[in-house]
Amino acid sequence: MKAITRFFATMLVAAVCSSPVSAQKEPVDYVNPYIGNISHLLVPTFATVQLPNSLLRIYPSRYSYTEELVEGLPVMVTNHREHSAFCLSPTQNPKLQSRVKMNWDNEHITPYSYDVELCDNTMRAQLAVGHQSAIYDINYYDKDKDSYLILNSEKGQLSIDRNIIKGYQDVYGSVNVYIYAEISVMPKAAGVLRDGKISDDKNIEGKNASIAMLLPNGKQKVSVAYGISLISVDQAKANLRREQGTRYNRAAVEKRGRDEWNKALSAIQVQGGTEDDKTVLYTSYYRTFERPVCLSEDGRYYSAYDHKVHEDGGIPFYTDDWIWDTYRAAHPLRTLIEPTKQEAIIESYLRMAEQMGTKWMPTFPEITGDSRRMNSNHGVAMVADAIYKGLKVDAKRAYEYCKKGITEKTLAPWSGKKAGYIDRYYWQYGYIPALHPGEQENDPNVSAFEKRQPIAVTLGTAYDTWCLSRIADFISNKEDAEYFYNFSHNYRTVYNSRTGFFHPKDNKGEFLRHFSYTFGGGIGARDAYDENNGWTYRWDVQHNFADLIKLMGGREKLIQNLDQTFAEPMGDGKREFYYQLPDQTGNIGQFSMANEPSLHIPYIYNYAGAPWKTQKRVRQCLKTWFRNDLMGIPGDEDGGGLTSFVVFSSMGFYPVTPGMPSYNIGSPLFNDIKIKLPNGKIFHIVAKNNSVENKYIQSATLNGKVWDKPWFSHDDIKDGATLVLEMGKHPNKNWGAAEGNEPPSADNMK
C-alpha cells in the first residue's frame, strides 16, 4: 500500500512539474493600462505604451475608452495627453483618406505593446516600442481585397522612395518630429495621396500631407519599422538602427521592452494584500514613468527653449513635466528610488532656464517649451527636496534661477511675463489682493479665465519662499535665507481667525464679505483659489503645520477642523457642486481625492497627535477611490501627479513636505514591502497581522529600536532600514501621539 502511495505521489509531483501552469506573475504583469480610461468628469487616463521615460509614447488614437472609432494607428504622442505626431492607417477600402476612422475590437495593451483588431475584425495591428523607435506588424485578413497603407503628417512634409518614407511634422510651430520608416515589402504603387488616389508624386509638404501605398497582390502581412527624432531624419534612421538593427522582429523588440519594464517596476516588491491591490500599485507606479521624457539622441538633444540642437555632455535632457502636479510626490518618489535620473532632470530644467534667456526656473516644461500653466513656481521645491536628500545638484545655479523665477516673473497664474502690479503688491503687503465681484481687472498679466487665484498664489508662494530659504541656507547665503523665511509666513496675512479659513482679502486689507468657502470664487473658484474651494486650501500650508495648529487654536481644534473637512456635505447638490468645481471630484465630504492640492491632507493628523486618524483616512482613500477598473482613478491623473500618492501610500509612507527630508507614516496595504535603493540597500517595511480590518498601527520598531514617531527622516532609511509595524483592528490612540513626536515643520526646525 505504501509503495502504491509512493508511486502515485511521485506521479502527482511529476504531473505538477510538467503541467503548463503559468509562471509566477512579474511586476509588469500586474499593470493594467486601462485603469481610469473612463473619467469621472474631466480627462481620463490613456492606455500608454512606452518604455520608462522614453521619447516615443503612443496610446490608441481616441479620447476615451468608450469611443467607437479610432483615427488610424498612433505613431508618437508629443505632449502628454494633448497632441500626437503622424497617423498610420491600414485600409482595404479603395476610397482612400488621409486618416481612416475604424472601429476596434479585441484590444490588448501592455506597457510595452499594443494589439488591436480593426474594421469589423478584418485587420489586426500589433506594436512593440523602443525608446526612439517602434515596429508595427499589420495583418489584412481579406486576401481578395487590395491592401493599402497611408502615413499622414498633419502639418509637415513626407516623401517616399521605394519602401522608405521620410519626413517631419510640425508641432505647435516650435518642434519638428522627424520620422524614418521602412516597410517590409516593396509596394505595388506608392506616392502622394491626392483626391483619394495614389499619385505619381513622391514628395508633399503642407497641411495634411499624406503618402499612400498599395501592397503587392495577396500580401496579407506587412511590417512597418520606424524611428523618430526631434533632430533630423538621419537621426531618426540612426535611432531605428541602434534599437532594432535591420530586422523586422517585433517579438524581439517586445521582449526587450518587457524586460526593461520589469527591471524598473521591480524596484518595489510587495507581498500580501489582494491581487487588485498589487494591480493598482504597479499600475500607479507605471504611470509615474510617463513623464518627463528623455530627449537625448546619441548624446545630442533638440531644445524648444532656444530652438537649437545641443550636446548633452553625458547628462540626458528631460522635459514634459507639469511641476505643479508632480512636485508633491512624483519627484520625491524618483528622488528616493532613481536619484541619478532625478539629478539629470533637475539639470535639464536649469539648462532650460538658461536657454530661455531669462534664467527663470521653468514651471510647466514640455517638448514644445514652457507653457507656464497653473500657479506658483514649484520647481524650487523639487530642488530643495533633492539637495536635502543628498542628490548632486548645482545648488548655487539652481538658487539663482529659482529666485529669479519667483521674484522677476509675475506671480499671475498661466503667465510667463515679467512682474507687474500684483507682484509689487505681494512683495509689499504679503498677499495677492482679491477683486470684489464685478471689479475690473487692472493687471494685464492676469488671464481673463484663470483670474488672480489670490489665496492659491499667496499660499503657494509662501511655500515656495520657504523652499527658497532652504536652498539659500544650503549654500550659506544666510541673509537671503532669513529674508525668504520671513516671507514663508505670508499665509498668515490671509488667515481669517474668526472662521478658521484662508479668506480672500481686497487691496485695502479687508476680507471679502459674504464669501462662501464652498462656492465662493466662481468657476473653479479661481477668483479666490484654484480648481478647489476653500476647504482644500484651508490645509495648503505644507511646510508649517506647527504654525497652522497655533493659528487654529491648538491640536484639538485642528483635528475638529480636519474631521469637518471629511464630513462636510457638498452643499447645493452634486450638479451644482461639479458645475462650479469640476476638478474637485473623488469626494469624501469636502475632501477631494482627485486633485493634487489635497494629497497631503489625510496625513495632517500626524502633526496634531492623532496618527490613528491618518491611518484610517489613508486606507479609506486608497480603497474608495483607486480600483482595478475602468473608472478606478477619481480625477485627472496628470502623468504621475496623482498615482504617485497611491504608490507611496500603499507602501505606508508619504512625503508631505518636499524640501523637508522626512516622510509621514500611514497604513500600508501590504504585509511586506521591499524598496530597492540605488546603493544596493533595501528599505524593508513589515506590517505584521496586516489586513483590510487590521489597518491601525499598535507599535513599531525601526532597525530594531522602539519607534514612537509617526514619521522618519530620509537619513533614517537612505542606507537601508527595516521598519516593523504591528497592526491591529482597533486604533492605538497613544502611538505617535505625544507632543514632540510630531513630524517636523518649518517653525519647529528653527
C-alpha positions in Angstrom: 0.0 0.0 0.0 2.8 2.3 0.9 4.6 1.5 -2.4 1.4 2.4 -4.3 1.1 5.6 -2.3 4.7 6.5 -3.1 4.1 5.7 -6.8 1.0 8.0 -7.1 2.8 10.7 -5.1 5.7 10.5 -7.5 3.4 10.7 -10.5 1.5 13.6 -9.0 4.7 15.6 -8.4 5.8 14.8 -12.0 2.5 15.9 -13.4 2.5 19.2 -11.5 6.1 19.9 -12.5 5.4 19.2 -16.2 2.0 20.8 -16.4 1.6 24.0 -18.3 1.0 26.1 -15.2 1.6 29.7 -15.9 4.8 31.2 -14.4 4.6 33.4 -11.4 3.5 36.9 -12.2 6.2 39.5 -12.7 5.6 43.2 -11.8 4.8 44.2 -15.4 2.0 41.6 -15.5 0.1 43.5 -12.8 0.0 46.7 -14.8 -3.5 47.4 -16.2 -3.2 50.5 -18.5 -7.0 50.6 -18.8 -7.5 51.8 -15.2 -9.1 55.2 -15.3 -9.7 55.2 -19.1 -13.2 56.4 -18.4 -13.1 59.6 -16.4 -15.4 60.6 -13.5 -15.7 64.1 -15.0 -12.7 65.6 -16.8 -9.7 63.9 -18.5 -9.3 60.1 -18.4 -6.1 58.2 -18.3 -4.8 56.8 -21.5 -3.5 53.3 -22.1 0.0 54.5 -22.8 2.6 52.3 -24.4 6.2 53.4 -23.9 9.4 52.4 -22.1 10.2 54.2 -18.9 10.6 58.0 -19.5 11.1 57.4 -23.2 10.6 59.9 -26.0 8.4 57.6 -28.0 4.9 57.2 -26.5 1.7 56.0 -28.0 -1.8 55.3 -27.0 -4.9 54.5 -29.1 -6.0 57.5 -31.1 -9.3 58.1 -29.2 -10.2 60.4 -26.4 -11.9 57.9 -24.2 -12.3 54.1 -23.9 -16.0 54.3 -24.8 -15.3 55.9 -28.2 -16.4 53.6 -31.0 -13.8 54.7 -33.5 -10.0 55.2 -33.6 -8.5 57.5 -36.1 -5.8 55.4 -37.6 -2.9 54.0 -35.7 -0.7 56.2 -33.4 2.9 56.8 -34.2 4.0 59.2 -31.4 2.5 61.2 -28.6 4.3 64.6 -28.3 2.8 66.5 -25.4 1.4 64.4 -22.5 -2.3 63.6 -23.2 -2.6 66.5 -25.7 -1.0 66.1 -29.1 0.3 63.4 -31.4 2.6 63.4 -34.5 1.7 61.4 -37.6 -1.0 58.9 -38.2 -0.7 55.4 -39.8 -3.8 54.0 -41.5 -4.1 50.5 -42.8 -7.2 50.0 -45.0 -8.8 47.8 -47.6 -11.2 50.4 -48.7 -10.3 51.8 -52.2 -11.7 55.2 -51.3 -8.5 56.4 -49.7 -8.4 59.0 -46.9 -5.5 60.6 -45.1 -6.7 59.4 -41.7 -9.0 56.4 -41.7 -11.5 56.1 -38.9 -12.1 52.5 -37.9 -14.0 50.6 -35.2 -11.9 48.4 -32.9 -12.1 45.1 -31.1 -10.1 42.5 -29.2 -7.7 45.1 -28.0 -4.9 44.2 -25.6 -2.4 46.7 -24.2 0.7 46.3 -22.0 3.2 49.0 -21.1 5.4 47.8 -24.0 2.9 46.5 -26.6 -0.4 47.3 -28.4 -2.6 44.7 -30.2 -5.9 45.5 -31.8 -8.3 44.3 -34.5 -9.9 46.9 -36.8 -12.7 47.4 -39.2 -15.1 44.7 -38.0 -12.2 42.3 -37.3 -10.8 42.4 -40.9 -7.4 43.7 -39.9 -5.0 43.3 -37.0 -2.2 45.6 -35.8 0.5 44.7 -33.3 3.0 47.2 -32.0 6.2 47.0 -29.9 8.1 50.0 -28.8 11.7 51.0 -28.1 12.8 54.4 -26.6 13.0 56.1 -30.0 11.7 53.6 -32.4 8.8 51.1 -32.8 7.5 48.4 -35.1 4.0 47.5 -36.3 3.0 44.2 -37.7 -0.2 44.6 -39.7 -2.3 41.7 -41.0 -5.0 42.1 -43.6 -7.4 39.2 -43.2 -9.3 39.5 -46.5 -6.9 38.2 -49.2 -9.3 39.0 -52.0 -9.1 42.8 -51.4 -6.3 45.2 -52.2 -4.4 46.3 -49.1 -3.2 49.9 -48.6 -1.1 51.7 -46.1 -1.3 55.5 -45.5 1.0 57.8 -43.5 -0.2 61.3 -42.7 1.5 64.4 -41.3 -1.0 66.9 -40.0 1.4 69.8 -40.9 4.8 69.0 -42.4 6.5 67.1 -45.2 6.6 63.5 -46.4 8.4 61.6 -49.2 8.6 58.0 -50.4 11.4 56.2 -52.1 10.7 52.5 -52.8 9.7 51.2 -49.4 11.1 54.0 -47.3 9.1 57.0 -46.0 10.8 60.1 -44.6 9.6 63.4 -43.3 8.5 65.5 -40.4 5.5 67.0 -38.6 5.4 70.5 -37.1 4.1 70.6 -33.6 2.8 73.9 -32.3 5.3 75.7 -34.5 8.1 75.1 -32.1 9.2 71.5 -32.7 9.6 69.2 -35.7 9.1 65.5 -35.1 11.1 63.6 -37.8 10.3 60.1 -39.0 12.2 57.4 -40.9 10.0 54.4 -41.7 10.9 51.2 -43.5 8.2 48.9 -44.9 8.9 45.2 -45.1 7.6 44.8 -48.7 8.1 46.7 -51.9 4.8 48.4 -52.7 3.0 47.8 -56.0 2.3 51.5 -56.2 3.2 54.4 -53.9 3.1 58.2 -53.9 1.4 61.3 -52.6 -2.3 60.8 -51.8 -4.4 63.3 -53.8 -8.1 63.4 -54.2 -8.4 59.9 -52.7 -5.9 58.4 -55.2 -2.2 57.5 -55.2 -0.5 60.0 -57.5 2.9 59.7 -59.2 4.3 62.5 -56.9 6.8 61.2 -54.3 7.0 64.3 -52.1 4.4 66.6 -50.4 4.7 69.4 -48.0 2.0 71.4 -46.1 -1.2 70.7 -44.2 -2.5 67.1 -44.1 0.4 65.8 -46.1 -0.1 62.1 -46.9 1.8 59.2 -48.6 -0.2 56.1 -49.7 1.0 52.7 -50.9 -0.7 49.8 -52.5 0.7 46.5 -51.2 1.6 43.6 -53.6 -1.3 41.3 -54.6 -2.2 38.9 -52.0 0.2 40.3 -49.4 -1.6 39.9 -46.1 1.1 40.9 -43.7 3.4 44.0 -43.6 5.8 45.3 -41.0 6.5 48.9 -40.5 9.6 49.7 -38.5 10.2 53.4 -37.8 12.5 55.7 -35.8 11.5 59.1 -34.6 13.7 62.1 -33.7 13.5 65.8 -32.8 16.8 66.4 -34.6 16.6 65.1 -38.1 15.5 62.4 -40.5 19.1 61.0 -40.4 19.0 60.8 -36.6 15.6 59.1 -36.8 17.2 56.5 -39.0 20.1 56.2 -36.6 17.7 55.7 -33.7 15.9 52.9 -35.6 19.2 51.2 -36.4 20.5 51.4 -32.9 17.4 49.9 -31.4 16.3 47.4 -34.0 19.1 46.9 -36.5 17.8 45.9 -39.9 15.4 43.1 -38.8 11.7 43.3 -38.8 11.5 41.5 -35.4 8.6 42.7 -33.3 8.9 39.8 -30.9 12.5 40.8 -30.0 11.5 44.5 -29.5 8.6 43.4 -27.3 10.8 41.2 -25.2 13.3 44.0 -24.6 10.5 46.3 -23.6 9.1 43.7 -21.2 12.4 43.2 -19.6 13.0 46.9 -19.2 9.7 47.4 -17.6 10.2 44.5 -15.2 13.6 45.9 -14.2 12.0 49.4 -13.5 8.9 48.1 -11.7 10.8 45.6 -9.6 12.4 48.4 -7.5 9.2 47.9 -5.4 8.4 44.3 -4.3 5.4 43.5 -2.2 3.8 40.5 -0.5 0.3 40.2 1.0 -2.6 42.4 0.0 -5.0 41.4 -2.7 -4.3 40.8 -6.4 -6.2 44.0 -7.1 -4.1 45.9 -4.6 -1.0 44.8 -6.5 -2.5 45.7 -9.8 -3.4 49.2 -8.5 0.1 49.6 -7.0 2.1 48.6 -10.1 -0.2 50.4 -12.5 0.2 53.5 -10.4 4.0 53.1 -10.4 4.0 52.6 -14.2 2.1 55.9 -14.6 5.0 57.7 -12.8 7.3 56.8 -15.7 5.1 58.6 -18.4 6.9 61.9 -17.7 9.2 63.6 -18.0 10.7 62.1 -21.2 14.3 61.8 -22.3 15.1 63.8 -25.4 18.8 62.8 -25.7 19.6 61.0 -29.0 23.2 59.7 -29.2 24.4 62.4 -26.9 22.5 65.3 -28.5 19.1 66.8 -28.0 16.9 69.4 -29.6 15.5 72.1 -27.2 12.4 74.1 -27.9 13.6 76.6 -25.3 16.1 78.1 -27.8 15.3 76.1 -30.9 18.8 74.6 -31.1 20.5 71.2 -31.0 22.8 70.8 -28.1 25.4 68.2 -26.9 24.1 66.7 -23.6 27.6 66.3 -22.1 26.7 62.8 -20.8 23.7 64.1 -18.8 20.4 63.2 -20.6 18.0 66.0 -21.2 14.4 65.6 -19.9 11.2 67.6 -20.5 7.4 67.3 -20.5 6.5 67.7 -16.8 3.7 69.7 -15.1 5.6 70.6 -12.0 2.5 71.9 -10.1 1.2 68.4 -10.2 4.3 66.3 -9.8 6.5 68.1 -7.3 4.3 66.8 -4.4 5.0 63.1 -4.8 6.3 62.0 -8.2 9.6 63.9 -7.9 10.2 62.7 -4.3 9.5 59.1 -5.4 12.1 59.4 -8.1 14.5 61.1 -5.7 14.2 58.1 -3.4 14.5 55.3 -5.9 16.2 56.8 -9.0 18.3 59.8 -7.8 20.7 59.7 -10.8 17.7 60.3 -13.1 16.3 63.0 -10.8 19.7 64.8 -10.9 19.6 64.8 -14.7 16.0 66.1 -14.7 16.9 69.0 -12.4 20.0 69.8 -14.6 17.7 69.7 -17.6 15.5 72.4 -16.1 18.5 74.5 -15.2 19.5 74.3 -18.8 16.0 75.3 -19.9 16.2 78.4 -17.7 19.5 79.4 -19.4 18.2 78.6 -22.9 15.1 80.7 -22.5 17.3 83.7 -21.8 15.6 84.7 -18.6 17.2 82.3 -16.2 13.7 81.7 -14.7 13.2 78.2 -13.5 10.5 76.5 -15.7 7.1 75.7 -14.3 5.5 73.5 -17.0 8.3 72.3 -19.2 7.0 70.5 -22.3 8.6 69.2 -25.5 7.3 72.4 -27.2 8.6 74.8 -24.5 7.5 76.0 -21.1 3.8 76.7 -21.2 3.8 78.4 -17.7 0.5 76.9 -16.7 -1.1 76.7 -13.3 0.3 78.9 -10.5 3.3 79.3 -8.3 6.9 78.2 -9.0 7.2 74.8 -7.5 10.4 73.8 -9.3 12.1 75.3 -6.3 10.5 72.6 -4.1 11.9 69.9 -6.4 15.4 71.4 -6.0 15.2 71.9 -2.2 13.9 68.3 -1.8 16.8 66.9 -3.9 19.6 68.8 -2.2 18.4 68.0 1.4 18.2 64.3 0.4 21.8 64.2 -0.8 21.4 64.5 -4.5 24.1 66.1 -6.7 22.7 69.4 -7.8 24.4 72.6 -8.8 22.7 74.4 -5.8 24.1 77.9 -6.4 23.0 77.9 -10.0 19.6 76.4 -9.0 19.2 79.0 -6.3 19.8 81.8 -8.8 17.2 80.5 -11.3 14.6 79.7 -8.7 15.0 83.1 -7.1 14.7 84.8 -10.5 11.6 82.7 -11.4 9.9 83.8 -8.2 10.9 87.4 -7.9 11.3 88.5 -11.6 8.5 86.6 -13.3 4.9 87.6 -12.5 3.1 85.5 -9.9 0.0 85.8 -12.1 -1.2 82.3 -13.0 -0.7 80.9 -16.5 1.7 83.8 -17.4 5.4 83.9 -18.3 5.5 87.7 -18.3 7.6 90.0 -16.1 6.4 91.0 -12.7 3.6 93.6 -12.6 1.0 95.2 -10.3 0.0 92.1 -8.2 3.7 91.2 -7.7 4.6 94.7 -6.4 1.6 94.4 -4.1 2.6 91.0 -2.9 6.1 91.8 -2.0 5.0 94.9 -0.1 1.9 93.6 1.7 2.5 89.8 1.7 -0.6 88.6 -0.2 -2.3 88.8 -3.6 -5.2 91.2 -3.4 -8.6 89.8 -4.4 -11.1 91.6 -6.6 -14.7 92.2 -5.5 -17.4 90.7 -7.6 -17.7 92.9 -10.7 -14.5 94.8 -10.1 -12.4 95.3 -13.2 -9.0 93.6 -13.5 -6.2 96.1 -13.7 -3.1 93.9 -14.2 -2.6 92.9 -17.9 -0.6 89.8 -16.7 -3.8 88.2 -15.3 -5.7 85.8 -17.6 -9.3 86.6 -18.2 -10.3 82.9 -17.4 -7.6 81.8 -14.9 -8.0 85.0 -12.8 -5.7 86.0 -10.0 -6.2 83.0 -7.8 -5.2 85.2 -4.8 -5.3 82.6 -2.0 -3.8 79.8 -4.0 -0.9 82.1 -5.2 -0.4 83.6 -1.7 -0.2 80.2 -0.1 1.8 78.6 -2.9 4.4 81.4 -2.8 4.7 81.2 1.0 5.7 77.6 0.5 8.0 78.4 -2.4 9.8 81.1 -0.5 10.3 78.6 2.4 11.9 76.2 -0.1 14.0 79.1 -1.5 15.2 80.0 2.0 16.2 76.3 2.4 18.4 76.4 -0.7 19.8 79.8 0.4 20.7 78.3 3.7 22.3 75.2 2.0 24.6 77.5 0.0 25.4 79.6 3.1 23.5 82.7 1.9 22.3 83.5 5.4 20.9 86.9 4.6 18.6 85.6 1.8 17.7 82.6 3.9 16.3 84.8 6.6 14.7 87.2 4.2 12.7 84.5 2.3 12.0 82.5 5.5 10.1 85.6 6.7 8.0 85.6 3.5 7.2 81.9 4.1 4.8 83.0 6.8 2.7 85.1 4.4 -0.2 82.7 4.7 -0.9 84.4 8.0 -1.9 87.6 6.0 -5.0 85.9 4.6 -5.9 83.8 7.6 -9.4 84.7 9.0 -9.2 83.8 12.7 -12.9 84.3 13.0 -13.7 81.5 10.6 -10.5 79.4 10.6 -10.2 79.6 6.8 -7.8 81.3 4.4 -10.0 84.1 3.1 -9.6 86.4 0.0 -8.7 90.0 1.0 -9.0 93.2 -1.1 -6.3 95.8 -1.7 -7.5 97.8 1.3 -6.8 94.9 3.6 -10.4 93.9 4.1 -11.8 90.3 3.9 -14.4 89.9 1.1 -17.8 90.0 2.7 -20.5 87.3 2.3 -17.9 84.9 1.0 -18.7 81.1 0.8 -15.8 78.7 1.3 -17.7 76.1 -0.6 -19.0 78.0 -3.6 -17.1 81.3 -3.5 -14.7 82.3 -6.3 -16.7 81.5 -9.4 -15.9 78.7 -11.9 -13.0 76.6 -10.5 -13.0 79.0 -7.5 -10.3 80.9 -9.5 -11.4 84.3 -8.2 -10.1 83.1 -4.8 -8.4 79.7 -5.0 -7.7 77.3 -8.0 -9.6 74.2 -9.1 -10.6 73.6 -5.5 -12.5 75.5 -2.9 -11.7 77.0 0.5 -12.0 73.6 2.2 -9.0 72.3 0.3 -6.9 75.4 0.6 -7.6 75.5 4.3 -4.7 73.0 4.5 -2.3 74.3 1.9 0.5 75.1 4.4 2.7 72.1 3.6 5.8 73.5 5.3 4.4 74.7 8.6 1.6 72.7 10.2 3.0 73.6 13.6 2.1 77.2 13.0 -1.2 76.3 11.5 -2.1 74.5 14.7 -1.4 77.7 16.6 -3.5 79.7 14.2 -6.4 77.3 14.6 -6.2 77.3 18.4 -4.4 74.1 19.2 -4.3 70.4 18.3 -7.9 69.6 19.2 -9.3 72.4 17.2 -7.2 71.5 14.1 -8.4 67.9 14.4 -12.0 69.1 14.6 -11.5 71.2 11.5 -9.9 68.2 9.7 -12.8 65.9 10.7 -15.2 68.5 9.5 -13.5 68.6 6.1 -14.1 64.9 5.6 -17.7 65.2 6.9 -19.0 68.5 5.4 -21.7 68.0 2.7 -21.2 69.3 -0.8 -23.9 71.9 -0.2 -26.3 72.5 -3.1 -26.0 69.1 -4.6 -23.7 67.3 -7.0 -24.8 69.0 -10.1 -24.2 72.5 -8.7 -21.0 71.5 -7.0 -19.4 69.9 -10.0 -20.6 72.5 -12.4 -18.5 75.0 -10.5 -15.8 72.7 -9.3 -15.3 70.0 -11.9 -11.7 69.3 -10.7 -12.8 68.6 -7.1 -14.1 65.0 -7.6 -13.3 61.9 -5.6 -15.1 63.4 -2.6 -15.1 62.3 1.0 -17.2 65.2 2.3 -15.4 68.3 1.1 -12.1 66.5 0.8 -11.1 65.8 -2.8 -9.0 62.7 -3.6 -8.9 63.7 -7.3 -6.8 66.9 -7.2 -3.1 67.3 -6.1 -3.5 70.1 -3.5 -5.4 67.6 -1.4 -2.9 64.7 -1.4 -1.2 65.5 1.9 -4.4 66.3 3.8 -5.0 62.7 5.3 -1.5 62.9 6.8 -2.1 66.1 8.7 -3.5 64.3 11.7 0.1 63.1 12.4 1.0 66.7 13.3 -1.8 67.0 15.9 -1.3 63.9 17.9 -3.9 61.7 16.1 -1.8 59.4 13.8 -4.5 56.7 14.1 -6.9 59.0 12.1 -4.2 59.3 9.4 -4.1 55.5 9.2 -7.9 55.4 8.9 -8.1 58.1 6.3 -5.3 56.8 4.1 -6.9 53.3 3.9 -10.3 54.9 3.2 -8.9 57.0 0.4 -7.0 54.1 -1.2 -9.8 51.6 -1.0 -12.6 54.0 -2.0 -11.1 55.8 -5.0 -8.3 53.7 -6.5 -9.6 50.5 -8.0 -8.8 47.9 -10.7 -11.4 49.0 -13.2 -12.1 51.5 -16.0 -13.2 54.2 -13.6 -10.5 53.4 -11.0 -8.9 56.9 -10.9 -11.0 59.7 -9.3 -9.7 62.6 -11.3 -7.0 63.9 -13.7 -4.0 61.6 -13.2 -1.5 64.1 -14.8 1.2 61.6 -15.6 2.2 60.5 -12.1 0.9 63.6 -10.2 -2.0 61.6 -8.6 -0.8 58.0 -8.8 2.5 58.7 -7.0 0.3 59.3 -3.9 -1.0 55.8 -4.4 2.5 54.3 -4.7 3.7 56.0 -1.5 0.6 55.5 0.5 0.2 51.8 -0.5 3.7 51.3 0.9 2.8 53.1 4.1 4.5 56.5 4.0 4.3 59.8 2.2 6.5 62.9 1.7 4.1 65.6 2.9 6.6 68.5 2.6 9.1 68.3 -0.4 12.1 70.2 0.8 11.9 68.6 4.2 13.8 65.3 4.2 11.1 63.4 6.1 8.2 61.0 5.5 4.9 60.7 7.3 3.8 57.1 8.2 0.4 56.0 7.1 -1.0 52.5 6.8 0.5 50.1 4.2 -1.7 47.9 2.1 0.8 45.1 2.1 2.4 42.8 4.7 5.9 43.0 3.3 7.4 45.8 1.1 10.9 46.0 -0.2 12.1 49.2 -1.9 15.4 48.8 -3.8 17.6 51.9 -3.1 20.2 52.9 -5.6 23.2 51.9 -3.4 22.1 48.3 -3.4 20.4 48.7 0.0 16.8 47.8 0.8 14.2 49.7 2.8 12.1 46.9 4.2 8.7 47.5 5.7 7.0 44.7 7.5 3.4 45.1 8.6 2.6 42.2 10.9 -1.0 41.0 11.2 -1.9 43.4 8.4 -5.3 43.0 6.7 -8.3 45.0 5.4 -9.5 45.3 9.0 -6.2 45.5 10.7 -5.2 48.9 9.5 -4.2 50.5 12.7 -0.6 50.7 14.0 -0.2 49.2 17.5 3.6 49.7 17.8 6.6 50.0 15.7 10.4 49.5 15.5 12.9 51.0 13.2 16.1 49.0 12.8 15.2 47.0 15.9 14.6 50.1 18.1 11.2 51.1 19.5 9.8 53.8 17.2 7.0 56.0 18.6 7.1 58.7 16.0 4.6 58.9 13.0 7.4 59.8 10.7 11.0 59.1 9.8 13.8 61.0 8.1 15.4 60.4 4.8 18.6 59.7 6.6 16.9 57.0 8.6 16.4 54.9 5.5 18.7 56.1 2.7 21.3 53.4 3.5 18.8 50.7 4.1 16.5 50.1 7.0 13.8 47.9 8.4 10.5 49.3 9.7 8.3 46.8 11.5 4.7 47.8 12.2 2.4 45.7 14.5 -1.1 46.2 13.1 -4.5 45.7 14.7 -8.2 46.1 14.2 -8.7 49.0 16.6 -6.5 52.1 16.9 -3.8 52.6 19.5 -4.5 56.2 20.1 -1.3 56.7 22.0 1.1 55.5 19.4 2.9 58.5 17.9 0.6 61.0 19.7 2.9 62.5 22.3 3.9 66.1 21.8 7.4 66.3 20.5 7.0 63.2 18.3 5.1 65.0 15.5 6.7 65.4 12.1 9.0 68.4 11.6 7.5 71.8 10.5 9.4 75.0 9.4 9.0 76.7 12.7 10.0 73.8 15.0 13.1 73.3 12.9 14.5 76.8 13.7 
